[in-house]
Amino acid sequence: MKELKSNPRFRTALAVLAGFAIFLAGTTFYQLWAASSDEKAYPPPGELTDINDSTLHTYEKGEGGETLVFTAGSGTPSPYADMYHLQETLSEDYHTILYERPGYGWSEEAAEERTVDTVTGELEATLEARGKEPPYTFVAHSMAAMEVLRYAQLYPEKTAGIVLIDGVNPANAAVRDTEIPMRARLYQGAKTTGLLRLAVQNDSVASAEVSPYKTLPENVRRMNEALTLQNMWNDTMIAERELYNENGITVAEGGDIGDIPLTVLTSDFPHREGWKESQKELVSYSSRADQKVISGTGHFIHHHRPEAVITEIRKHLQSQEIEAEPE
């Protein structure tokens, strides 16, 4: 042992490890301090509601008759920023509600298991607690498709319609791999230790990783960056991903949603195997469903071509209004 300690290479390695440990301690403290500063700089724009063991955030805008409820996909740190363009435009004619489930945006993380029935129950409890009269039209991206389809299965009388933005087909989720992507674990570690916050000081890293919404107003883009550095792949988001298969099975076995209007918006980006086929099969969930492929888009259709998504949402709502008119 004495010979090892006297070895110059061993002493150098020990010094490097000690230096790295001190560096990580410093960046971790920096992350805690900066996150606290961000909370003061970017307070929630909407209302906070206590549901179960979490405080959940909703943001409402617009006075129109129909109520649109927006909910974001898996791992989206700031649904407010994610749905910003859609909500800003559509709130000119409709009453809109942005819903942030536990662990997203300004909503606290959850202690309860992330089953789709729990997630759907939280959505229903939040809307009820806010005193919003149903029925609702849901606009859901990616994995949020499962919670709004489940909502329609459990509360058909409260569901006026659904618009899915490259939404996950529950039958597809039921057979996908549940393993948490290594990228998510790396981001979680980098976020906790402050290394991610340090890395985004580089503009190219910030643009690619935490501030991709270049068309957002500057204050919203900066807010999104702060919430990304706080929320990215937190424990609640990972817990959702762990139940991806189980939740897919629950919704798939729940059956169709009858004649509730359903619009399926699909990107034309070459997704993983079976994705486009699963999108076509989503129309089987309703007897009043249609699919629209939005050209020139990736998975985040509402970022790449927000105007096309807004047009399709308006069409969906107008078709509901026409059918609701007395003969």
Residue pairs with C-beta under 8 A, 6 or more apart in sequence:
4 10
5 11
24 193
24 195
26 194
27 193
27 194
27 195
27 197
27 198
28 192
28 193
28 194
29 194
30 194
30 197
30 198
31 191
31 192
31 193
31 194
31 197
31 229
34 194
34 197
34 229
35 229
35 230
38 226
38 227
38 229
38 230
39 230
41 226
42 222
42 223
42 226
42 227
44 57
44 59
44 105
44 106
45 59
45 80
46 57
46 58
46 59
46 60
46 80
46 98
46 106
47 57
47 58
47 59
47 60
47 130
48 55
48 56
48 57
48 106
49 55
49 56
49 57
49 58
49 126
49 129
49 130
50 56
51 122
51 125
51 126
51 129
52 110
52 111
52 112
52 122
52 125
53 110
53 111
53 112
54 102
54 107
54 108
54 109
54 110
54 111
54 122
55 107
55 108
56 99
56 100
56 101
56 102
56 107
56 108
56 122
56 126
57 100
57 105
57 106
57 107
58 97
58 98
58 99
58 100
58 126
58 130
59 80
59 87
59 97
59 98
59 100
60 95
60 96
60 97
60 98
60 130
61 87
61 88
61 91
61 96
62 90
62 91
62 92
62 93
62 94
62 95
62 96
63 95
64 91
64 93
64 94
64 95
65 94
65 95
66 94
66 95
66 137
66 160
66 317
66 320
66 321
67 94
67 95
67 96
67 97
67 132
67 133
67 134
67 135
67 136
67 137
68 87
68 90
68 94
68 95
68 96
68 97
68 136
68 137
68 138
68 139
68 313
68 317
69 96
69 97
69 99
69 123
69 127
69 136
69 137
69 138
69 139
70 79
70 83
70 86
70 87
70 96
70 97
70 98
70 99
70 138
70 139
70 140
71 79
71 99
71 101
71 123
71 138
71 139
71 140
71 141
71 144
71 147
71 148
72 79
72 82
72 83
72 100
72 104
72 141
72 142
72 144
73 82
73 140
73 141
73 142
73 143
73 144
74 142
74 143
74 144
74 237
74 240
74 241
75 184
75 232
75 233
75 237
75 241
76 82
76 104
76 141
77 104
77 105
77 210
77 224
77 227
77 228
77 230
77 231
77 232
78 104
78 105
78 223
78 224
78 227
78 228
78 231
79 98
79 99
79 100
79 104
79 105
80 98
80 100
80 105
80 106
80 220
80 223
80 224
80 227
81 213
81 216
81 220
81 221
81 223
81 224
81 227
82 141
82 213
82 302
82 303
83 98
83 139
83 141
83 302
84 213
84 216
84 220
85 215
85 216
85 302
85 306
85 310
86 139
86 302
86 306
86 309
86 310
86 313
87 96
87 98
89 306
89 310
90 96
90 310
90 313
90 314
93 314
94 317
97 127
97 130
97 132
97 136
99 123
99 126
99 127
100 106
100 107
101 107
101 119
101 122
101 123
101 147
102 108
102 109
102 110
102 122
102 236
103 109
103 110
103 231
103 234
103 235
103 236
103 237
103 240
104 231
104 237
105 227
105 231
106 227
109 234
109 235
109 236
110 122
110 236
110 239
112 118
113 239
113 243
114 236
114 239
114 240
114 242
114 243
114 247
115 243
115 246
115 247
115 250
116 146
116 147
116 150
116 243
116 247
116 250
116 251
117 150
117 154
117 250
119 147
119 150
119 240
119 247
120 147
120 150
120 151
120 154
123 147
123 151
124 151
124 154
124 155
124 158
127 134
127 136
134 155
134 157
134 158
134 159
134 160
135 157
135 158
135 159
135 160
136 158
136 159
136 160
137 160
137 161
137 162
137 163
137 316
137 317
137 320
138 148
138 151
138 152
138 159
138 161
138 162
138 163
139 163
139 165
139 313
140 147
140 148
140 162
140 163
140 164
140 165
140 167
141 164
141 165
141 166
141 167
141 300
141 302
142 165
142 166
142 167
142 168
142 299
143 168
143 173
143 240
143 244
144 167
145 164
145 167
145 168
145 169
145 170
145 282
146 168
146 170
146 173
146 247
146 248
146 251
148 159
148 162
148 164
149 162
149 170
149 251
149 254
149 257
149 285
150 250
150 251
150 254
151 158
151 159
152 159
152 162
152 257
152 260
153 251
153 254
153 255
153 257
156 257
156 258
156 260
159 257
159 260
160 260
160 261
160 320
161 260
161 261
161 262
161 263
161 316
161 317
161 320
162 257
162 260
162 261
162 262
162 263
162 286
163 262
163 263
163 265
163 312
163 313
163 316
164 262
164 263
164 264
164 265
164 282
165 265
165 301
165 302
165 309
166 265
166 266
166 267
166 279
166 299
166 300
166 301
167 264
167 282
168 248
169 278
169 279
169 281
169 282
170 247
170 248
170 249
170 250
170 251
170 252
171 248
171 252
171 278
171 281
172 248
172 274
172 275
172 278
173 244
173 245
173 247
173 248
173 251
173 252
174 245
174 248
174 249
174 252
175 245
175 248
176 244
176 245
176 248
178 241
178 242
178 243
178 244
178 245
180 238
180 241
180 242
184 233
184 237
184 238
184 241
185 233
187 196
187 232
187 233
188 232
188 233
188 234
188 238
189 195
190 196
190 199
191 197
191 229
191 230
191 232
191 233
196 209
196 210
196 229
196 232
197 229
199 205
199 209
200 206
200 209
200 210
200 211
200 225
200 229
206 225
207 214
209 228
210 224
210 225
210 228
210 229
210 232
211 221
211 222
211 224
211 225
211 228
212 303
213 220
213 221
213 224
213 303
214 221
216 224
231 237
256 284
256 285
256 286
256 287
257 285
257 286
258 286
258 287
259 286
259 287
259 288
260 286
260 288
261 286
261 288
261 289
261 316
261 319
261 320
262 282
262 283
262 285
262 286
262 288
262 289
262 290
263 289
263 290
263 291
263 292
263 312
263 313
263 315
263 316
264 279
264 282
264 283
264 289
264 290
264 291
264 292
265 291
265 292
265 294
265 301
265 309
265 312
266 276
266 279
266 291
266 292
266 293
266 294
266 301
267 293
267 294
267 297
267 298
267 299
267 301
267 304
268 293
268 294
268 295
268 296
268 297
269 297
269 298
269 299
271 299
279 291
280 291
282 289
282 291
283 289
283 290
283 291
292 312
294 301
294 304
294 305
294 308
294 309
294 312
296 304
296 305
297 304
297 305
297 308
298 304
301 308
301 309
302 309
